[in-house]
Structures are given as C-alpha cells and as structure tokens.
Amino acid sequence: MRLGVISDVHGNLPALDTVLADMPPVDCIVCAGDVVGYNPWPDECVTVLSERSVPTVSGNHDRAVTAGTGFRFNSLAAAGVDFARDELSPASLDWLASLPARQTVADGRVKLVHGHPDDPDRYTYPDDFSPALLSDEDLLVLGHTHVQGHAVYDDGIVLNPGSVGQPRDSDPRAAYAVVDLDTMTVDEHRVGYDIDRVAERVRDVGLPERIATRLYEGR
C-alpha cells in the first residue's frame, strides 16, 4: 500500500494543487492537519480534501477557526484564522469541526496526529523523533513544525511530510511524502509552485504582507 502524506496546507491552494498534480500514484492520501490558516484560499482547500475524503486530523489553526482556541497566535496567525472564519462555508466549517485530534488508517497501521501523540499542540521536530513516539502503529505521521523529516526504526517510521502551504525549513518549495507500507520506505518530495500568485492574492484580500513574503524564504 502506498500513501501520499501531506500536512499544513494552510489555505494555500496553488501549493496544494501543485502537490496533488506532482504526487505519483498512491492508494490513499492522508493529512496531518492545519488545512486552513495564513493563506487566502481556506474554503477551497477544505473542499479539495473533503471531496476526496482525505483522512485528516485537526490542527491548531483548524481548531482556532471552529472552536475559538488561540494557541499563543501571533498577529499573522490570528489574521489568517479570522480570515478563514469569515471565508469558510457552513459545510466547510462543519467538516473542520468534525476532524479528530488523532486518527488511524490502513487497519491501524498508520496513526495521524498534528503535533505529538500525547499533545496535539506540542512541536515535535525531526531531532525529537525517537522510537518512543510509536505505539502499535507502523507509521506515525505528524505535522505542526512545517519541517520535513523522517526516521526509520525497528518498530516503525516517524514522519513529518513537511508543509504544503508554508514550509519553514528554508526551502520554499511545497513539501509532501510518499510511504510504501509494504517495503516500509519513505520518499520525501519538494515541488515548486506559483508563489507570486499567492502573494498577489494575499495583498488583494488584505492579509498581512509578511504572510506573502515569508513564502519566498521558506520561513
């Protein structure tokens, strides 16, 4: 079984469309949360994933939109949450609100969380990966840090596919991964997309300029 793994789309439709077009054939796509926030296409990104029935967990921005949680948001994050709340359709809000904090797929072989198995808001960077993060699953998928990386252990794999919509590892290209559960191998992918289009849209809708400029820096 081959999985396409994405996370932290953050309302960036050009990046999401490019990732899905670039992704090789897979049996299923899964998402480790934060479909919305920051960027200016929250409703469209929710629609893409919901119409594809992509197994998805709730990220901190998703919860902030639907439940009013703040998670120590800075002004950029807060602006993106407010924008998403205004732009999302009732159906999209309902879909976001229905997302679980954790989910298993592939008959329990894959666990999805956003930040950490014990705390969805905990940043867990690749340097923090260890076999202790695994329980009964073969593959643990997490996001939240926007930093791509994975580690293979005797007991399984820990993977952050990186961020589709706002990478923060100094590489501005959209990130995703493909996992082969039969061979227990991971291919990390990066793909360039039209950042200029996102920046123009950020300005057109009145979101903070820094949301646009940081995309060029991968920060």
C-alpha positions in Angstrom: 0.0 0.0 0.0 1.3 3.4 -1.0 0.3 6.5 1.0 0.5 10.1 -0.1 1.2 12.2 3.0 0.6 15.9 3.4 0.3 18.4 6.2 -0.1 22.1 7.0 -1.8 23.2 3.8 -2.7 26.5 5.4 -5.1 27.7 2.8 -2.5 27.7 0.0 -4.5 26.4 -3.0 -1.7 26.8 -5.6 0.7 24.8 -3.5 -2.0 22.1 -2.8 -2.9 21.8 -6.4 0.7 21.5 -7.4 1.4 18.8 -4.8 -1.5 16.8 -5.9 -0.6 17.0 -9.6 3.1 16.1 -8.8 2.3 13.2 -6.5 2.9 9.8 -8.0 0.1 7.2 -8.0 -0.9 6.3 -4.4 -3.7 4.2 -2.8 -4.7 6.8 -0.3 -3.8 10.4 0.7 -3.7 11.4 4.4 -3.3 14.8 6.0 -1.8 15.7 9.4 -3.9 18.8 9.9 -3.9 22.6 9.6 -5.8 22.8 6.4 -6.6 26.4 6.9 -4.8 29.5 8.4 -2.5 32.1 7.0 -3.1 31.9 3.3 -6.2 33.1 1.3 -7.9 30.0 0.0 -9.2 28.3 3.1 -12.6 27.2 1.8 -11.1 25.9 -1.5 -8.5 23.8 0.3 -11.1 22.3 2.6 -13.3 21.5 -0.4 -10.4 19.7 -2.2 -9.7 17.5 0.8 -13.3 16.9 1.9 -14.4 16.0 -1.6 -11.6 13.5 -1.9 -12.5 12.1 1.6 -8.9 12.5 2.7 -8.4 11.2 6.3 -7.4 14.3 8.1 -6.8 15.3 11.8 -7.4 18.7 13.3 -4.5 21.2 13.5 -4.3 24.1 15.9 -5.4 26.6 13.2 -8.3 24.4 12.3 -9.4 24.3 15.9 -8.9 28.0 16.3 -11.3 28.6 13.5 -14.0 26.3 14.7 -13.6 26.4 18.5 -12.1 29.8 19.1 -8.8 28.5 20.6 -5.9 30.9 20.3 -2.7 28.8 20.8 -0.5 31.7 21.5 -1.1 33.1 18.0 1.0 36.0 16.7 -0.6 38.7 14.5 -0.1 36.8 11.3 -1.7 33.6 12.5 -4.6 35.5 14.1 -5.2 37.3 10.9 -5.3 34.1 8.9 -7.7 32.5 11.4 -10.1 35.5 11.3 -10.0 35.5 7.5 -10.7 31.7 7.3 -13.6 32.0 9.7 -15.2 34.7 7.5 -14.5 32.8 4.3 -15.5 29.2 5.1 -18.9 28.0 4.1 -21.1 26.3 6.7 -20.3 22.9 5.1 -16.6 23.6 5.4 -16.8 24.8 9.0 -18.7 21.6 9.8 -16.1 19.4 8.1 -13.3 21.2 10.0 -15.2 20.9 13.3 -15.6 17.2 12.8 -11.9 16.4 12.5 -10.5 14.3 15.3 -7.3 15.0 17.2 -5.9 11.7 16.1 -6.9 9.0 13.6 -5.7 5.6 12.5 -6.0 4.3 8.9 -4.8 1.3 7.0 -6.2 -1.1 9.6 -4.4 0.6 12.4 -1.0 0.5 10.7 -0.9 4.3 10.3 -1.6 6.9 13.1 -2.1 10.6 12.3 -1.6 13.4 14.8 -0.8 17.0 14.4 1.9 17.8 16.9 2.7 14.9 19.2 0.9 11.6 20.1 0.3 12.9 23.6 -0.3 16.6 22.9 -1.6 17.9 19.5 -0.1 21.3 20.2 3.5 20.1 21.0 6.1 20.9 18.4 8.0 17.7 17.6 10.9 18.4 15.3 12.8 15.7 13.4 15.6 16.0 16.0 13.0 15.0 18.6 11.9 11.8 16.8 12.5 8.5 18.6 11.0 5.0 18.8 9.3 6.1 22.0 6.8 8.1 19.9 5.5 4.9 18.4 2.9 2.6 20.0 1.2 -0.1 18.0 1.3 1.6 14.6 3.9 1.0 11.8 3.8 4.7 10.7 3.3 7.8 12.8 2.5 10.9 10.8 2.7 14.3 12.4 3.0 17.9 11.2 2.9 21.3 13.0 6.6 22.2 12.7 6.5 22.7 8.9 9.9 20.9 8.8 10.2 17.8 6.7 11.9 14.8 8.0 11.5 11.1 8.9 13.2 8.4 10.9 13.1 4.6 10.4 13.3 2.4 13.5 12.9 -1.3 14.1 9.4 -0.7 15.4 8.3 1.6 12.6 8.6 5.0 11.0 8.0 8.5 12.3 7.4 11.1 9.5 6.7 14.7 9.1 6.0 15.3 5.4 6.7 19.0 5.8 4.3 21.8 4.9 2.4 22.1 1.7 1.5 25.7 2.1 4.1 27.3 4.3 7.4 25.5 4.6 9.7 26.6 7.4 13.0 24.7 6.6 14.4 27.4 4.4 13.2 25.6 1.2 10.2 27.5 -0.2 9.0 24.6 -2.3 5.9 22.7 -1.2 6.6 19.5 0.7 5.0 16.1 0.8 6.0 12.5 1.2 5.1 9.1 -0.2 5.2 6.0 2.0 5.3 2.4 0.9 3.8 0.3 3.7 4.9 -2.9 2.0 8.6 -2.1 1.9 8.4 0.4 4.8 10.2 3.1 2.8 9.7 6.9 2.6 10.3 9.2 -0.3 10.3 12.9 0.6 9.3 15.3 -2.2 9.6 19.0 -2.9 7.9 20.8 -5.7 8.0 24.5 -6.8 4.7 26.3 -7.2 3.4 29.8 -8.1 4.3 31.8 -5.0 3.7 35.1 -6.9 0.0 34.1 -7.3 -0.3 33.6 -3.6 1.4 36.8 -2.8 -0.8 38.8 -5.1 -3.9 37.2 -3.6 -2.7 37.9 0.0 -2.4 41.6 -0.9 -5.8 41.6 -2.7 -7.7 40.3 0.3 -5.9 42.5 2.8 -3.9 39.9 4.7 -0.6 41.0 6.3 2.2 41.4 3.8 4.5 39.2 5.8 2.3 36.2 5.1 3.3 36.6 1.4 7.0 37.5 1.7 7.9 34.6 4.1 6.8 32.1 1.4 9.7 33.1 -0.8 12.1 32.5 2.1 10.7 29.1 3.2 10.1 30.5 6.7 
